Amino acid sequence: MIRVLIADDQELVRDGFRLILQLEPDMEVVGEAGDGPEAVRRTRELEPDVVLMDIRMPELDGIEATRQLVRAGVASRILMLTTFDLNEYVYEAMKAGASGFLLKDVPRDQLVSGVRLVARGEALLAPAITGRLIEEFVRRPPPGSGVPPGLEELSGRELEVLRLVAYGLSNAEIASKLVVSEATVKTHVGHVLQKLRLRDRVQAVIAAYESGFVEPGSA
């Protein structure tokens, strides 16, 4: 059972998401929060598998709430929700440690599948979102570090997997490209995250571009 907490300052939005998710046989809404501080407190108390976190909330926005939860080592995966399709929110949400990003008007089936994906420990990195991240890096000054710390520990195949993850490919797409099984790719991704001390593949994408290991347009 996937345990979900809904954090949004609008009661009608929370009601709508709760009705959608509770219709799914493998999901349970265990709590709600109406502002950032309550989202942090309730997440730490209830330890849900997934938090649907609105970006714009009173007192403490969703990005800072996410940052605090990640810093505290909370295991819950955070799926950001907003009505604002803006690059700055995408970038900051991913930097804060969110595992995915969805607009509030996303179709019901995409919301449900997104929750399941994030609950499995994967990241919701649609090509459009990856594209916005890349565009953000294009506008920023050239990175200075060159490579993420720990990159020298990666094998040749792990470096290849990291590069493909940075291009926004899913495990299935990487498996097809490298002619290996999805399980093998998942193992490689796990090793990359462990060696680079990263939370998930979202952080891997950010590290790859920020360090200059992968350059925008090099795909």
N, C-alpha and C positions, 0 to 999 in steps of 0.2 A: 504493500500500500504506500503510495506517494503522499506524504504529509505536506500540506501547503499552507503558508501564511500569506494573507493579502494585506499589503500596506498601501493605502491610498486615502487622501483627505476627503474624498467624495463618497458618501455612503451609498449612493446609487451605483457607482462604479464597483464598489466592493460587493454589493448585492448581486450585480450582474455576473461578475467573475465567479462568485461562490456558486450561483445557480448552474453555470456552465460546468465547473469542475466537479461539483457533487453528483452530476449525472454520469460521470465516468466511474466504472466499477473499481478502478485501481487508484482512485484519488480520494483524499479526505482533506477538507479545509479545517485545520486545527485552531486557527485564530485569525484575528484581524487587528489592524492598527490604523489610526487616523492621522498620525503625524510621525516625523522622523524619530524623536526620542522613544515614542511608544513602539515603533518598529524595531528599534535596537533592543529595547527591554524585552518585548514579547518573543523575539527571535532567540535571544539568549535563554529565556525561560523554557520555551516550547521545543527548541531545536528541530524545526521543520526540515524536511528534505529540500524544499524549494521555497524561496520568498519572492512573491510578485511585488516588486518595489517601484512605486511611482517616483519619478524624478523630482517633480515639484510638489513639496509638502511644507506645511508650516514648521517653524522653529528650527528644523534640521532637514535639509533636502535629502533626496534618496541617494545621491552620490556620496555625500558625507556619511550618511547612515551606513552605506555599504562599506566605505573606507574603515569606519570604526569596527564593524563586524569582522571584516577580514583581518584587521590588525589584531583583534582579540582572539583570532584563531578559530572562529566559529565555522563549523563544517557545512552549514547550510549553503546551498547554491542560490545565487541571486539573479533573477531575471528582471531586467529593468523595463518599465513600461512608461510611455509618455505619449502625449498628443503632438509633441514637437519633434519633427523630423530634421534635427539640426546636427551638423557635424560636431560641434563643440560638445554636445551631450553624449554622442556616441563615443568620442575619444575619452572624455573624462570618466564616463561610466565604466568603460573597459579598463582604464588605468586604475580605477578604484578597486577593481577586482570582481566586477560583475561577470557572470558566465553567459550572458546573452542580452539582447536588446530587441524589444518589440514595440510597435506603435499600438495604442489602445484600440484602434479600429481594425486590428488584424482579424481575419476570419476565424471563426470559432475553432475549426479543425487545426489551424496553424498555432493557435494559443495552446491547445491541448497537446499537440505534438511537441511544441517547444518546451512545455513543462516536463514531458517525459524525457526528452533529449537531455535537458539540463540535469534532471534527477539521476540519469545514468552516469553523470560525471563528465559529459561532453559539453562543448560550448556551442551556443547558437550563433554561428558566424555565417550568416547568409552572404553571398557574393556582394550584394549591395552594401552591406555593412563593412565588409573587408575593403571594398572600394573607397568608402568614406575615410576609413583609417589611413589608407595609403595616400589619399589626397591631403589629409592633414599633415602627414610626414613630408610631403612634397613642399608644403608651404613653410616648413620649419627649417632652421639653420642646419647645415650638415652635421651629423653626429660626430663626436670626438673619440669615443671609446673604441670603435672599430668592430669589436666582437662582444657578445654577451659573456660575462664571467662563467667559466666552466666549459666554454665551447671546445677547448682542446681535448676535453674528456670524451667528446662524442665520436663515435665511429663514423666511417664514410657513409654507411647506409643511414645512420641517425641524422647526419647533416643533411642528407638528401630528403629525408622525411620532414625535417624542420623547414627546409626551403619550401616544400610543397604545402605544408600546413600554413606557412606565411602567405602563400598565394590564395588561401581560402579553400583548398580542397578538403573534402570530407575523407574519413577513413576508407570508405568504399572506393572513392575516386583515386585515392593514393594507391590502394591495393591493385586496382586495375592498371594504373600507370606503371607500377613497379613489378607487376605480375607476381604478386604474393597474396596471401590470404588477409582478410580483414583483421583476424586475430593477431597476425604477425605485425601488421601496421599498428594496432593498438598497443602491442608490447613495445614497439619502437618509440611511439609517442610517450608512453609512460616513462621509458628510460630517459628521453630528452627532458621531460619535465623534472624528473628527479635530479638529473645531473646539473641542470641549470637552475634548480631550486625555484621552480615556477609553479603557480597554483593550478593553471590549466592552459589549454591551447590558446585562449584569448591572450594570456600573458606572453605566450610563446610568439604569437604574431607581433605583438608590440615590441618585444625584446629584439626580434629579428630585424625589424625596420628601424627602430631607434638606434641600434648599434651599428647599422650599416651592413650587416651580414647579408641582408636582402635589400635591394634598392628598388624604389618604385619604378614600374615600367620594365623591370628585368624579366618578368614572366614571359 
